[in-house]
Every structure is written in structure tokens, then in C-alpha cells.
Amino acid sequence: MKKIKKYLDPSVCKIPKSEDEKHSLVDENLQSSDSMTWRIFRIMAEFVSGFHFIGQYEKTISFFGSARTEQNDRLYHDALELARRLGKAGFNVITGGGPGIMEAANQGAQKACVHSIGLNIQLPYEQRINQYVTKGIGFHYFFTRKVMLSAAGQAYVYFPGGYGTLDEFFEIITLIQTQKMEPIPVVLYGKDFWGSLVEYINNIVLKKYGNIDADDAYLFTVVDTVDEAFSILKKSKPRQDF
């Protein structure tokens, strides 16, 4: 029978060569164990504080979009105006708390004198929570923040954005598709940006490969104006559960 050679990666499995090194490795393992334990507690604490925070606010609409959108961009002004109109209709606004579209939505909410809520995370290319947030909380972990964003709104509107925006969009429609979340309004703002993605979903994911049901292509609505978005979002109802 052929013997199988076993290789030990020294970066994974360190073999002590002396008594002193043996004690050193024991100390390293204890420190690593303590670090993991405290990380678990930190994660738990973020979930507890996060759910407590979002539980204080009702009738909320969540805005998503690029942190890179400039203040002179039409989309910035559209997000601001949509948030302002929703605020005047009695809705509070939730964003990721950063710049760009998030800042615009928070500014609109502040102008309407409603709760302007930010669930922030520090990224290398983003500032800390924007100046228009009146109620904010910070997160260290992306996944805890993502759960809070998924649990918070009774409707969602997505402006053009990058990987983060796309990730958050697919997260929500996956939760709705799999019945982990009740059906709620999901609005994609900007046909020029979202049109190609919708075509891909319909023509490739649905028709060519059959990887979703026909009904799954209608879990969201694409709009091109503030009026269209407002008419859908203002009809949203409070969620019953998460």
C-alpha cells in the first residue's frame, strides 16, 4: 500500500523545537482564543444594540446608492427631493449614513423635520456619519449592519451604486423570494442604470437558464422620476415581522 506523505504548513501547525518555544505557543493559543471569544461578544453586542436602535422608529423608508455621487449630480437632487417628500408625508428615512446618495436622502429627511437615520460603517474611502443624520449608530461588522438594514425599512429604494448597493438589492429580493421577508415595495431608481440588469435577469437568468420563477422578475419596480417613486413608496405599510 502506497504511503501518503503528510505535509505540515508551519504557518498553520507550529511544532515547538524547545521547551521555551512550547510555552510561547501555549501563550499564543490562549491569546487567540481570548480574541475570538471577545469578537463573539462584540458581534452579539452589535446585534443587540442594533435591533434596539432600529426598534425605536416606525414608518421608515430605506435609501441605498453610491457614496460617490456628487452634490451637483441630478441623482443627488432626486434622492434629496424624494426623501423630503416622503418626510412631509410622515415617513422617516434610513440610510447607510455615508456621503453621496445617503447624504442626499438624510438631508431631505432633515429638511422635512423627520427622523434622519444613519446606520454607518467606516470604509477607507468614506467619511464618518454624514452631517444630516439626526439619529445614528455605527457598526464594526458589515454583516451586522446588513441585517439591520434588512430589518429596518418598510420599503426600499435603490439609486445607482456600486457593489455594496447591488449586494444590498439582491439581499432584499432574495429574502422576499425565499419568503424570509414579507413582500414589500422595492424600487430601482434610474432606468439608464438598472435597465441592463433587469434585461439580464429576464433574458438570461429567467428565460435562458430558468434559474428563477417568472414571478421573481416582478419583485421590484424600475422608475425614472421622483413622482413615480413617491407614488409607490407612499403606499407602503408597516412590516409585521422580520
N, C-alpha and C positions, 0 to 999 in steps of 0.2 A: 504494500500500500504506500502510495507516494505521500511523503510528508509535506505538509503545508507550512511554509515559513511564515512566522508571525513577526510583524514589524511594529515597533512601538514608537509613536510620534513623541519625541521628548517634550514638545510643547503641550501635549495632552496628558501624557503619563510620565511623570518625572520619577526616576529611580534614584533614591539617595545613595551617595557614594561614601558617606561618612556619617558618624553619629550627630555631628553638628548640623549637617545638611538635613538629616532626618527631622530634627527638632524644628528647623526652619520651615520645612514643608508642612509640618503639622500646623504651625502658626499661620501659614498662608491659607491653608484649607479652612481654618477657623474664621479667619477674616473674610474669606469668600462666602462662607455660609452665613455669617452675620450680615454681610452686604446684601445677599439675596433675601434674607428674612426682612430686613428693613425696606427693601424695594417692594416686597409684597404689601407691607403695611402702608407704604406710600401710595401704592395703587388703590388699595382699599379706601384710604382717606380721600383720594381724589374722587372716587365714585360716590362716597357718602356726601362730601361737600358739594359735589356737582349736582346730584339729584336734589339735595336740599335747596340749592340755589335756584335751579330752574322751576322747582315746585312752587316758588313764590309768585310766579307770573302766569296769567291766563290770557287767552285770546292773542296768541303770538304768531307772527309770520316770520319764517327764517329766510334770509337772503344769503346767496352764495355768489362768488365771482372772483375775478382776478384781483390780486393785491397790487398789480402793476398798472391798473387803469388810472390814467392821469385825470386831474381835476377838470381839464378843458375838453375831455372826451365826451361825446354825446351820451355814451352809455353811463358815465358817471352822473350826468344830469338826469337821465331817465331813472336810474336807481334812486337818486335823491327824491325826485318827484313822486315816484311810486310809493316810497316809504312814507313820505309826507302825507299823501292822500290816504294811505292805509291808516296812518296815525290819526288823521282827522275823522276817520270812520270808527275809531275806537280800538284799533289794533296796536299791540306792542310789537317791536321789531327786534329780532335776534340776528346777530352776525357772528363771524369768527373774530371780530374785534380788531382786525388789522386795517391797513390802508386800502386804497383803491375802491372797488365796489362796496366793500364792507364799510369803509368810512363814509361813503356816499349815503348808504342806507341808514347808518347811525345818525348822520347829520339830518336827514329827512325826518327821522323819528323825533329827534331833539327839537326841530322846528315845530313839530306838531304837538309838542309837550306831552309825549307818552314815554313809556319806558324804552330807553335805547340800550339794548342789552348786548354785551360782548363776551363771547367765550373764547378767550385768547390763548395762543401758544406762541412761544418765542421761536422765530426762524432766523437764519443767518441774513436773509435779505429783507426782512420785515421789521418795522419798529414795534415797540410795545403797544399796548392797547391804545386805540386812537382817541383823540380829544373829545369826540362826540358821544362816547359811551358814558351813560349815566349810571348803569348798573353792570359791573364787570366781575369776571373771575378768570384766573389764569390756570393753565394746565401744563404739566411737565410732559405727559404722555399723549401722543396723538390718539391712541385708541380710546382712552377715557373721554377725551374731548369729543371724539367722533360719536360715541354713544350718547353723550349729552346733546349734541346737535341733532341726532336722530330722534331723540325722545322729546325735544322741546317744542317744535312747531306744530301748528295745526294745518299749515300749508307751507309749500317750499317754492321759492323762485330762484332760478339759476341764470345768472348773467354769464357771458363768455368768460372763460377762465382756463387755467392750466390743469395739470394732473390732479391737483387737490380738488378742484371743482368737479372734474369728471368722476373722480373716485367717490365723492360725496353724493353725486347724482345717481350713480349706479348702485351705491349702497341703499339709498332710499327705495328705488324701484325694485331692487331685489327683495327687500323686506316686504314690500307690498305684494309682489308676485308670489312670494312663498307664504303669504298670509301671516307673517310675523308682525305686520303693521296693518291697521285698517286702511282702506283706500282713502286717500286724501289728495287734494289738488297739488299737482307737481307741474310747474310752469317753467318752460325753457324760453328765455328772452333773447330774441335775435335770430331771425331765420337765416341770415347770412352765415352765422357761426354754427348753428345747430342743424341746419338743413342737410348737410352731407352726412352727419352722424345718423340722423333719422333715416335717410336713404339707405345707409349701410345696414342699419337694424332691420329695415323692412325687406330689402332685396337680398342681403347675404345671410344674416342671422336667421330670419324668419323663412323666406321663400326658398333660398338655395339649400340651406342646411337643416332647416326645420328645428332649430335649437330652442325656439320659444313658441308659445301658442299665439294664435292670431290676436287674441285679446290683450296679450302682453305688449303689443305695439301701441296700445291706447292707454297706457298707464300715465302718460304725460301729454301736455299740450304745448305746442310751439306758438309763440306770439311775437309781434313785432312792434307793438306800441304800448305805452303806459295804460291807455284806455282798455285795451284787450286784457292785459294782465290784471288790472284792478277789477274788472268785471268778473273775473274768475275767482280771484283771491278773496274778495269781499263776501262771497257766498260760503266760504269755508266755515266748518263747525268745529267746536272743541273736540279733541280726541278723547275717546273713552278709556283707552288703555295703551300700554306700550309693551 
